[in-house]
Amino acid sequence: MIYVDAKTSVSYAKRFNVSGVTRDKEYDLTKGSEKSRVHYFTANANGEAEVVKIILSPNCSAKKKEFDFYFEEQEIKGRSSIGNIVTKYPIKSVKFKEAGKSTLDAKKLWFDNKFGRLNTEEKGEYLGKFDAEDRIVIMYNDGNYEITDQELTQRFDPEKVLLMEKFNPGKIVTAVYLDNEKLQYNIKRFKIETTTLHSKFFFIKEGKDNRLEMVSTDAEPILVVQSGRGQMVRKAKFKVIKLVEVMGWKAVGAKLTEFSKSVEMEWEKKDDKENVQPELFE
């Protein structure tokens, strides 16, 4: 923030953390002089330090009446800090000029699959390190995907989330879903082409009781499919990249196998791939 102290008419800049607040309590962020006012204020979750243009009053005696101010040069201190002097001359306006990069380490995020919330407290599944511009992708069992930001107040239904991870637009999604009308499982591979945040996009075939069964963003996933009971159990392994081509995210996909209540599927773990026999692939 940049503020002017009413007692001295000096303008200060400060960067600070808000580590905690008390509800319904006001906090003075200036030196405390009555009628002090704020020229500029932003809140940046990852410590982004923007560049602003300072425009001084045209009637002041300063020789240079416009100059850039770089917040990245300011240390991050406590909320009650006074800040550093920007100018002793009256400021007419402060205008945003350029977005800054994060001056903090990348933020580590987890997904608490019990309460359906993102957190930085190491609760649940680790999602990775996130810079300010990084996004999250969620795959739901109803056949929708969603791209979202890192806002910790969001809530997701853990029962509907099949996959949540740091979004990489270059990754190929492999999805297996039930086509209930034809009583078969279809498989498709596609790249996410949308960029809109907080909007769900339906990417499987429309139809009553159609649902997403399996999803992966591994580069070369291997799908293990088991069917039958007792002595009639059959198991097959599918190397997906040889089974189906990459297509558009709205495509229906290709038939994988007939539907049966006995069908069970799982992705083969990466550690097991070295021991796979080539003849098992279909």
FENZI-V925888 format. One record per run of one state. SS is the DSSP state (helix for helix, strand for strand, loop for the rest). FROM is the first residue (numbers start at 1). LEN is the number of residues. If there is no record, write none. Layout:
SS/FROM/LEN
SS/FROM/LEN
This chain:
loop/1/1
strand/2/3
loop/5/6
strand/11/3
loop/14/1
strand/15/2
loop/17/20
strand/37/4
loop/41/7
strand/48/1
loop/49/2
strand/51/6
loop/57/9
strand/66/5
helix/71/3
loop/74/2
strand/76/2
loop/78/6
strand/84/4
loop/88/3
strand/91/8
loop/99/3
strand/102/1
loop/103/4
strand/107/6
loop/113/4
strand/117/3
loop/120/5
strand/125/6
loop/131/5
strand/136/5
loop/141/3
strand/144/5
loop/149/6
strand/155/1
loop/156/5
strand/161/6
loop/167/5
strand/172/8
loop/180/4
strand/184/8
loop/192/5
strand/197/1
loop/198/2
strand/200/3
loop/203/8
strand/211/6
loop/217/5
strand/222/6
loop/228/2
helix/230/3
loop/233/1
strand/234/6
helix/240/4
loop/244/2
strand/246/2
loop/248/6
strand/254/5
loop/259/5
strand/264/4
loop/268/2
helix/270/6
loop/276/2
helix/278/3
strand/281/1
loop/282/1
